[in-house]
Amino acid sequence: MKTPPPDARIERARYSLILDAPFWGALMVRLPVFSGYERPTFCTDGKRIRYNQAYADTLTDGEIRYALCHEIAHCAFLHMFRIEGRDLELWNRACDYVVNQMLDDYAADCVQQGREVPWTRPKEWLDIGQHPQWRGLSAEEIYREMVGNPPPPQQSPPSQGGGGGGQGQPQPGQQPGPGDFEAPPPDEPQDGQEPGAESGLEGDWSIAVAQAEQIAKMKGNCPGAASNLANALRHPKVDWRDVLREFVQAKAKTDWSFARPNRRHLHRGFLLPTLNNLKVGRIVFAFDSSGSTVRYADDYATEIQAALDSVQPERIDVIVCDARVQHVQSFEPGEKVTIDAKGGGGTDFRPVFDVIDDPKKADENGLEMDDPPICVVYLTDLDGSFPRTAPEYPVLWIAVDARHRKAPWGEVIHV
């Protein structure tokens, strides 16, 4: 059965975006649009947009433009390429917060510049203004906060008419709701391409967003929210958890040893070494409890636990500090890591390094002083006073909400 083409209102909405919102129009022309969708509203897989005709018939022209831009934004943010085994319905919801926030910001920029807002948000679609706690968070961060505490279901969109083929009432279990997306379809190998090879669709979208920004700028109509999206793709945030694991594991020395030969090959007459973990000293994790980073305490404790379990250091010291050291805890393999996030004042990094380096300060804070740590990891917003000189051991700064701040020494990852 041939997929029905879009109706005249959908086509008018697409072409009006080219004229009135060139950033979105330049992205819109990349996606063919088809009706006959069996789910409640609109959906994209990164290669096309499909929609439920009965639902589209309930929308105004401005609401149709919003729905189309919502789907385009999912592609621009690469949401369908970042599912990574997550619950698809909950991941859709988390991504909707990011998309609708961006669309709201774009609309606010239009108003500030004296331009007409190119769309109207359908009343049943998510209003990010009702959830200020998630403003500025990535979809991954919102998803983690939703797990175990999912938000109430979105209001079901109205649907008219009956019959099948995606033209009538959505069937039970057809979630997620307004403006969803799906994983991209399997790639079809091109000429000379091995089966299963990636087609580069994800990279194509990153390039397309940069091109759309340039087109909009040339037309003198590129609100700041569009440039912010393009800049985020050029300089993506990294997952600090991955970098932290790599940083810590790199300090856990391993070596080949014949002291305990590899028994898998002894029966064949081969005497081969095994890869043994050498003794790993202590690792220090510092936590800035000045206020802006407190919401990261549980995630940080989870990653410290992972380091303790996988690297098996002699022990891990956790130092909680704002303008002064508030709390010091030590954990050995097999123990459960918790963070007592006391504080709330200003930020001074010097007390943490004083406790690490000065035996007297260590004793005052109940910290057993021995060899220097193999590394120090410090989660902070980098808004504080640093020691004048760098320590001899490696330091990793996990900088949250600190895109424009720098540390005078050490390795920095911005999240």
HELIX and SHEET records of a PDB file:
HELIX    1   1 ALA A    8  ASP A   20  1                                  13    
HELIX    2   2 PRO A   22  MET A   28  1                                   7    
HELIX    3   3 GLN A   53  ALA A   56  1                                   4    
HELIX    4   4 ASP A   61  ALA A   76  1                                  16    
HELIX    5   5 HIS A   79  PHE A   81  5                                   3    
HELIX    6   6 LEU A   88  GLN A  112  1                                  25    
HELIX    7   7 ILE A  128  GLN A  130  5                                   3    
HELIX    8   8 PRO A  132  TRP A  134  5                                   3    
HELIX    9   9 ALA A  139  MET A  146  1                                   8    
HELIX   10  10 LEU A  201  MET A  218  1                                  18    
HELIX   11  11 GLY A  224  ARG A  234  1                                  11    
HELIX   12  12 TRP A  240  LYS A  251  1                                  12    
HELIX   13  13 ARG A  263  ARG A  268  5                                   6    
HELIX   14  14 VAL A  294  TYR A  296  5                                   3    
HELIX   15  15 ALA A  297  VAL A  311  1                                  15    
HELIX   16  16 ARG A  350  ASP A  357  1                                   8    
HELIX   17  17 PRO A  359  GLU A  364  1                                   6    
SHEET    1   A 4 VAL A  33  PHE A  34  0                                        
SHEET    2   A 4 ILE A  49  TYR A  51  1                                        
SHEET    3   A 4 PHE A  42  THR A  44 -1                                        
SHEET    4   A 4 ASP A 180  PHE A 181  1                                        
SHEET    1   B 2 THR A 254  SER A 257  0                                        
SHEET    2   B 2 THR A 274  ASN A 277 -1                                        
SHEET    1   C 6 VAL A 325  PHE A 331  0                                        
SHEET    2   C 6 ILE A 316  CYS A 321 -1                                        
SHEET    3   C 6 ILE A 283  ASP A 288  1                                        
SHEET    4   C 6 CYS A 375  THR A 380  1                                        
SHEET    5   C 6 VAL A 395  ALA A 399  1                                        
SHEET    6   C 6 GLU A 411  HIS A 414  1                                        
END                                                                             
